[in-house]
Amino acid sequence: MSGAEFPLSALLGVLFWKKGLRRRFPALGAYLLLRIVSNPVFSLLLMAQTGQLGGSHETMRLCAQIYLLAFWAVYAFSAVLLYFVCQEIFCSALAAFPGLKKLGLVIFRWAALVSVIVSFSGVSFGHKGVLILPDVAIPMMRAVSLLELCLLGFLCLSMNALRLPVRSLSFGFSLGFGMAAANDFITMSFLPRFASLTAPLQFVYESIILLSFCTWIVYCALPERARKPLVMPVNSTIYRWNEIASALGHTGTQVAVQQPANSFFLTDVENVVEKVLNRNLKRRESQS
């Protein structure tokens, strides 16, 4: 099953590059390239350290040390790439709403910072030298996995409002990463620290990884429906929130409005933004 991961990742990479998705998702392209290159290297090092390729005891020991160092370094670098992958998927899903995308990116980065702080707060960092790599890489991947699950939940809840089709690549990539993240949280929590590679849960874990690759391959192979320009009524809720998000941080116009004590906060904000937009529209009409 681990051997099947390489041809699936290679097929996914071919489809990804053939459709020109590397320009749309550059971080995802770098992540796939890292998986394609590192997978056979790790397999060879694993075979060498177990003596399947021959060699002396010292050679096997050296290969084991190289494998340990390379694995955790790639694991930590993958966590960094996955953060930017989540950000790319988020921006692609909200491409039609620039105001919400800009505001969402700010919240997205703060959520990432909080996740990293929470994840690292429980780490002891008791090891020294190279052995500290797992202490750094595991919390980083847990924080990114939490972001992947939150991103998938956000897209599932807001697909109708965002007019995002199920066959969209943004949703497909997020679905695959969400399954992989749930696999890390759930399956790995039931595995003992030193589990055998032939344990039943290891087969479950690898099956979900292969299922994630198959999901990405299907989404890359199927033609994606082009998102048509959104035509939304002025009184649409998401249109108003997009205008509110666009107006946040804008210093061109200041309006002071006295609000009733029992007014709902979101309604007040919408009224203020609507008055600002009306004033700007009248100013442009008078200038023309």
C-alpha positions in Angstrom: 0.0 0.0 0.0 2.9 2.4 0.7 4.3 1.5 -2.7 1.0 2.4 -4.4 1.3 5.9 -3.0 4.1 6.8 -5.4 2.3 6.0 -8.7 -0.8 7.7 -7.4 1.1 10.8 -6.5 2.9 10.7 -9.8 -0.4 10.4 -11.7 -1.8 13.3 -9.7 1.3 15.4 -10.5 1.0 14.7 -14.2 -2.7 15.8 -14.2 -1.9 18.8 -12.1 0.8 20.1 -14.4 -1.1 19.1 -17.6 -4.0 21.3 -16.6 -1.8 24.2 -15.7 -2.9 24.3 -12.1 0.6 25.1 -10.8 -0.1 28.8 -11.7 -3.4 28.8 -9.7 -2.1 26.7 -6.8 1.7 27.1 -6.7 2.1 26.0 -3.0 0.0 22.8 -3.8 2.3 22.1 -6.8 5.4 22.4 -4.5 3.8 20.1 -2.0 3.0 17.4 -4.7 6.5 17.7 -6.0 7.9 17.2 -2.5 5.7 14.0 -2.1 6.7 12.6 -5.5 10.5 13.1 -4.9 10.6 12.1 -1.3 8.5 8.9 -1.5 11.0 6.8 -3.5 14.0 8.2 -1.6 12.4 7.2 1.7 11.6 3.7 0.4 15.2 3.2 -0.7 16.5 4.4 2.7 14.1 2.2 4.5 15.2 -0.9 2.5 18.8 0.0 3.0 18.6 0.4 6.8 16.8 -3.0 7.1 19.6 -4.7 5.0 17.4 -5.5 2.0 20.0 -3.8 -0.3 23.0 -5.4 1.3 25.8 -3.5 2.9 27.6 -3.6 6.3 26.2 -2.9 9.7 27.7 0.6 9.7 26.0 1.4 6.3 22.7 0.3 7.6 23.1 2.4 10.7 24.0 5.4 8.6 21.0 5.0 6.4 18.8 4.8 9.5 20.2 8.1 10.7 19.7 9.7 7.3 16.2 8.4 7.1 15.3 9.8 10.5 16.7 13.2 9.7 15.2 13.4 6.2 11.8 12.2 7.3 11.2 14.7 10.0 12.7 17.6 8.0 10.3 16.8 5.1 7.5 16.4 7.6 8.1 19.9 9.0 8.5 21.5 5.6 5.3 19.8 4.4 3.5 21.4 7.4 4.7 24.9 6.2 3.6 24.2 2.6 0.2 22.9 3.7 -0.5 26.2 5.5 0.0 28.1 2.2 -2.0 25.4 0.4 -4.9 26.1 2.7 -4.5 29.8 2.1 -4.6 29.2 -1.7 -7.7 27.1 -1.5 -9.4 29.7 0.7 -8.5 32.5 -1.8 -9.7 30.5 -4.7 -13.1 29.7 -3.1 -13.7 33.4 -2.3 -12.3 34.8 -5.6 -15.7 36.3 -6.4 -15.8 38.2 -3.1 -12.6 40.3 -2.8 -13.8 42.1 0.3 -14.6 38.9 2.2 -11.4 37.3 0.9 -9.2 40.2 2.2 -10.9 40.1 5.6 -10.9 36.3 5.7 -7.1 36.2 5.1 -6.5 38.4 8.2 -8.7 36.1 10.3 -7.0 33.1 8.6 -3.5 34.2 9.7 -4.6 35.0 13.2 -6.2 31.5 13.5 -3.0 30.0 12.3 -1.0 31.9 14.8 -3.3 30.8 17.7 -3.2 27.2 16.5 0.6 27.2 16.5 0.7 28.7 20.0 -1.8 26.2 21.4 0.0 23.3 19.7 3.5 24.3 21.0 2.3 25.1 24.5 2.1 21.4 25.4 5.5 20.4 24.0 8.3 19.8 26.4 11.3 20.0 24.0 13.2 17.6 26.1 15.4 16.2 23.3 18.5 17.8 22.0 20.2 18.0 18.6 18.5 16.3 15.7 16.0 14.5 18.0 14.3 17.8 18.6 12.9 17.7 15.0 9.9 15.5 16.0 9.1 17.8 18.9 8.8 20.7 16.4 7.3 18.9 13.4 4.5 17.1 15.1 2.9 20.3 16.7 3.3 22.1 13.3 1.4 19.4 11.5 -1.3 19.2 14.1 -1.9 23.0 13.8 -2.1 22.7 10.0 -4.4 19.7 10.2 -6.7 21.7 12.4 -6.7 24.5 9.8 -7.5 21.9 7.1 -10.5 20.6 9.0 -11.8 24.2 9.7 -11.4 25.1 6.0 -13.4 22.1 4.9 -16.1 22.8 7.5 -16.2 26.4 6.3 -16.6 25.5 2.6 -19.3 22.9 3.4 -21.3 25.4 5.4 -21.0 28.3 2.9 -21.1 26.5 -0.5 -24.6 27.8 -1.3 -23.8 31.3 -0.2 -20.6 31.4 -2.2 -22.2 29.7 -5.2 -19.4 27.2 -5.1 -20.2 23.9 -7.0 -19.3 20.5 -5.6 -17.1 19.8 -8.6 -15.0 22.9 -7.9 -11.3 22.2 -7.4 -11.2 24.3 -4.3 -13.7 22.0 -2.7 -12.1 18.8 -4.0 -8.7 19.7 -2.7 -10.1 20.8 0.6 -12.0 17.5 0.8 -8.9 15.4 0.3 -6.9 17.4 2.8 -9.8 17.2 5.3 -9.9 13.4 5.1 -6.1 13.2 5.6 -6.3 15.6 8.6 -9.1 13.6 10.2 -7.1 10.5 9.5 -4.1 11.9 11.4 -6.3 13.0 14.4 -8.4 9.9 14.7 -6.4 6.9 13.5 -3.1 8.0 15.0 -4.6 8.6 18.4 -5.5 4.9 18.7 -2.1 3.7 17.5 0.5 3.0 20.2 3.8 4.9 20.0 5.8 1.9 18.7 3.2 0.2 16.5 4.0 -2.6 14.0 3.7 -1.7 10.4 1.3 -4.7 10.0 -1.1 -3.5 12.7 -4.7 -3.3 11.4 -4.9 0.4 12.1 -1.9 0.9 9.9 -3.9 -0.5 7.0 -6.8 1.9 7.8 -4.4 4.8 8.0 -2.8 4.0 4.6 -6.2 3.3 3.0 -7.4 6.8 3.8 -4.2 8.4 2.5 -4.7 6.5 -0.8 -8.4 7.5 -0.8 -7.3 11.2 -0.5 -5.0 10.8 -3.5 -7.8 9.1 -5.5 -10.1 12.0 -4.6 -7.6 14.6 -5.9 -7.0 12.5 -9.1 -10.8 12.4 -9.8 -11.2 16.2 -9.4 -8.1 16.9 -11.5 -9.3 14.5 -14.3 -12.9 15.7 -14.5 -13.4 19.0 -16.3 -14.1 21.9 -13.9 -17.2 24.0 -14.5 -16.2 27.5 -15.1 -17.6 29.9 -12.4 -19.9 32.4 -14.1 -19.9 36.0 -13.0 -22.1 36.3 -10.0 -25.2 38.5 -10.4 -26.6 39.1 -7.0 -29.4 41.5 -5.7 -28.3 44.5 -3.8 -30.2 43.4 -0.7 -28.3 40.0 -0.7 -26.8 39.3 2.7 -23.4 38.1 1.3 -23.3 41.1 -1.0 -23.7 43.4 2.0 -21.1 41.6 4.0 -18.7 41.8 1.0 -19.2 45.6 0.9 -18.8 45.8 4.7 -15.5 43.9 4.5 -14.4 46.1 1.6 -15.2 49.2 3.6 -13.3 48.1 6.7 -10.0 49.9 6.9 -11.1 52.5 4.3 -10.2 56.0 5.5 -11.7 58.0 2.7 -15.0 58.8 4.4 -16.0 59.1 8.1 -19.6 59.1 9.2 -20.8 59.6 12.8 -24.2 58.2 13.4 -26.1 58.1 16.7 -27.8 54.7 17.0 -30.7 53.6 19.3 -29.7 51.7 22.4 -31.6 48.6 21.3 -30.2 48.4 17.8 -28.6 45.2 16.6 -24.9 45.6 15.9 -24.8 44.0 12.5 -27.8 46.0 11.3 -26.0 49.2 12.5 -22.9 48.4 10.5 -24.9 47.6 7.4 -26.8 51.0 7.7 -23.5 52.9 8.1 -21.9 51.2 5.1 -25.1 51.8 3.0 -25.1 55.5 3.7 -21.4 55.7 2.8 -22.0 54.0 -0.5 -25.0 56.2 -1.3 -22.9 59.3 -0.5 -20.1 58.1 -2.7 -22.5 57.3 -5.5 -24.1 60.8 -5.4 -20.7 62.4 -5.4 -19.7 60.5 -8.5 -23.0 61.5 -10.3 -22.5 65.1 -9.4 -18.9 65.1 -10.8 -20.0 63.4 -14.0 
